[in-house]
Amino acid sequence: LRPGSPLLGAAGGAAGLVHIYIVDDIPAARGAMVMTDGAGLIASNLAAMLPNVSEGALLPGDGGGLSPLGCQGRVYAHGTLAKGTLLACRSLPPGVIVLTSSQIKVEASASHGGSSGEALATAESQRLFALELIDQTRKHQPRLNAQLIPILEAASGEDGSEGRKRF
């Protein structure tokens, strides 16, 4: 999260509470593409509690004591259904999950009390909250992805800029 992000001061979950926030997607600089398509965040304390899974199957062990950097799954809270990836984020307050608009597949009706931009679920409520894990990152040998190079180039600035020279 960037310094000054309102999510840095978002209400975190006390012991046993989970707060879910829905934020707008980040549009790409060019065209109608979305940079955050299907990608949300999960507080590192929640990521550390996730079981070790692969392709929907529970694996033995705790993943070597390491929490995943990311996972793929579905979140159901207050009648809202979301799916996509959740990346572990150490700068989020404990007990917080941030979903993007593109992750929402079923909107909650007004009778369920959910709406974008508000905390959707807390463990103290009588409403259902579920997180279904499908897959998660695993330990692999590092390798350079050719698709990453143009992304890094674009993020470093215009041709001839100081950022591009450092790149």
C-alpha positions as CSV (number, residue, x, y, z in Angstrom):
1,L,0.0,0.0,0.0
2,R,1.2,3.5,-0.7
3,P,1.9,5.9,2.2
4,G,-1.3,7.8,3.0
5,S,-3.6,5.0,1.8
6,P,-6.9,5.1,3.8
7,L,-6.6,1.3,4.1
8,L,-3.5,1.7,6.4
9,G,-5.8,3.2,9.0
10,A,-8.8,0.9,8.3
11,A,-10.4,-0.8,11.2
12,G,-8.6,-4.1,11.8
13,G,-10.1,-7.2,13.3
14,A,-9.7,-7.7,17.0
15,A,-9.1,-11.3,18.0
16,G,-11.3,-13.5,15.9
17,L,-12.7,-10.6,13.8
18,V,-12.2,-10.2,10.0
19,H,-13.1,-7.0,8.2
20,I,-13.6,-7.1,4.4
21,Y,-13.4,-4.0,2.3
22,I,-14.2,-3.5,-1.4
23,V,-12.2,-1.0,-3.3
24,D,-12.3,0.2,-6.9
25,D,-9.9,-1.4,-9.4
26,I,-6.9,0.6,-10.7
27,P,-7.3,1.3,-14.4
28,A,-4.3,0.9,-16.7
29,A,-2.7,4.0,-18.1
30,R,-3.6,3.0,-21.7
31,G,-6.9,1.5,-22.8
32,A,-9.7,-0.1,-20.9
33,M,-7.6,-2.7,-19.1
34,V,-7.6,-3.0,-15.4
35,M,-4.3,-3.4,-13.5
36,T,-5.9,-5.0,-10.4
37,D,-8.2,-7.4,-12.3
38,G,-9.1,-10.1,-9.8
39,A,-6.4,-9.3,-7.3
40,G,-7.0,-8.4,-3.7
41,L,-5.0,-8.3,-0.5
42,I,-5.1,-10.3,2.8
43,A,-3.4,-9.2,6.0
44,S,-0.3,-11.2,6.8
45,N,-1.8,-12.5,10.1
46,L,-4.7,-14.1,8.2
47,A,-2.4,-15.4,5.5
48,A,-0.3,-17.2,8.2
49,M,-3.5,-19.0,9.3
50,L,-4.3,-20.4,5.8
51,P,-4.0,-24.2,5.5
52,N,-1.6,-25.7,3.0
53,V,-3.6,-26.4,-0.2
54,S,-2.9,-27.4,-3.8
55,E,-5.6,-27.4,-6.6
56,G,-8.4,-27.5,-3.9
57,A,-6.9,-30.4,-1.9
58,L,-5.7,-30.1,1.6
59,L,-2.0,-31.0,1.9
60,P,-0.3,-32.5,4.9
61,G,1.9,-30.3,7.0
62,D,2.0,-26.5,7.5
63,G,3.9,-25.6,4.4
64,G,7.2,-25.5,6.2
65,G,6.0,-22.8,8.6
66,L,5.9,-20.3,5.8
67,S,2.7,-18.4,5.0
68,P,1.9,-18.1,1.3
69,L,2.6,-14.9,-0.6
70,G,-0.7,-15.4,-2.4
71,C,-3.6,-17.7,-2.8
72,Q,-6.5,-18.2,-5.1
73,G,-10.0,-18.6,-3.7
74,R,-13.5,-17.5,-3.1
75,V,-14.9,-15.3,-0.3
76,Y,-18.5,-15.3,0.8
77,A,-19.7,-12.6,3.2
78,H,-23.1,-11.1,3.8
79,G,-24.5,-12.3,0.5
80,T,-21.5,-11.1,-1.5
81,L,-19.5,-13.6,-3.5
82,A,-16.0,-12.8,-4.7
83,K,-13.3,-14.8,-6.4
84,G,-9.7,-14.2,-7.4
85,T,-6.3,-14.0,-5.9
86,L,-5.4,-12.6,-2.5
87,L,-1.8,-11.4,-2.0
88,A,-0.4,-11.3,1.5
89,C,0.2,-7.7,2.6
90,R,2.2,-6.8,5.7
91,S,1.1,-3.2,5.7
92,L,-2.6,-4.0,6.2
93,P,-4.0,-4.0,9.8
94,P,-4.5,-7.5,11.3
95,G,-7.7,-9.2,10.3
96,V,-8.3,-7.2,7.1
97,I,-9.1,-8.5,3.6
98,V,-9.3,-6.1,0.7
99,L,-11.3,-7.1,-2.4
100,T,-11.4,-5.2,-5.7
101,S,-14.5,-4.5,-7.7
102,S,-13.5,-6.9,-10.4
103,Q,-13.4,-9.8,-7.9
104,I,-17.1,-9.3,-7.0
105,K,-19.2,-11.9,-8.9
106,V,-22.5,-11.7,-6.8
107,E,-23.6,-8.4,-5.2
108,A,-25.3,-8.5,-1.8
109,S,-28.9,-7.3,-1.7
110,A,-29.7,-4.4,0.6
111,S,-31.3,-6.9,3.0
112,H,-27.9,-8.4,3.7
113,G,-26.4,-5.1,4.7
114,G,-23.5,-5.1,2.3
115,S,-22.3,-2.3,0.1
116,S,-19.1,-1.3,-1.6
117,G,-16.6,0.6,0.5
118,E,-17.9,-0.6,3.8
119,A,-16.7,-3.4,6.1
120,L,-18.8,-6.4,5.0
121,A,-18.3,-9.0,7.6
122,T,-17.1,-9.5,11.2
123,A,-16.9,-12.8,13.0
124,E,-19.2,-11.4,15.8
125,S,-22.1,-11.1,13.4
126,Q,-24.6,-14.0,12.9
127,R,-24.1,-13.9,9.1
128,L,-22.1,-16.4,7.1
129,F,-18.4,-15.7,6.2
130,A,-16.4,-18.3,4.3
131,L,-13.1,-18.3,2.6
132,E,-12.5,-21.3,0.2
133,L,-9.0,-21.8,-0.9
134,I,-8.3,-23.3,-4.3
135,D,-4.5,-22.9,-4.6
136,Q,-1.6,-21.0,-3.2
137,T,1.9,-20.0,-4.0
138,R,4.5,-22.7,-3.4
139,K,8.3,-22.7,-3.0
140,H,9.9,-22.6,-6.5
141,Q,13.3,-21.8,-7.9
142,P,13.3,-18.1,-8.9
143,R,13.1,-17.3,-12.6
144,L,12.7,-14.1,-14.7
145,N,9.3,-13.9,-16.4
146,A,9.7,-12.2,-19.8
147,Q,6.4,-10.4,-19.3
148,L,7.8,-8.7,-16.2
149,I,10.4,-6.7,-18.2
150,P,8.0,-4.3,-20.0
151,I,6.0,-3.8,-16.8
152,L,9.2,-2.8,-14.9
153,E,10.2,-0.6,-17.8
154,A,6.9,1.2,-17.9
155,A,7.0,1.7,-14.1
156,S,10.5,3.1,-14.2
157,G,9.4,6.2,-16.2
158,E,9.7,7.7,-19.6
159,D,12.7,7.0,-22.0
160,G,15.7,9.1,-20.8
161,S,14.2,9.8,-17.3
162,E,16.3,9.2,-14.2
163,G,14.2,6.2,-13.2
164,R,14.7,4.6,-16.6
165,K,18.5,5.2,-16.4
166,R,18.5,3.4,-13.0
167,F,16.5,0.6,-14.5
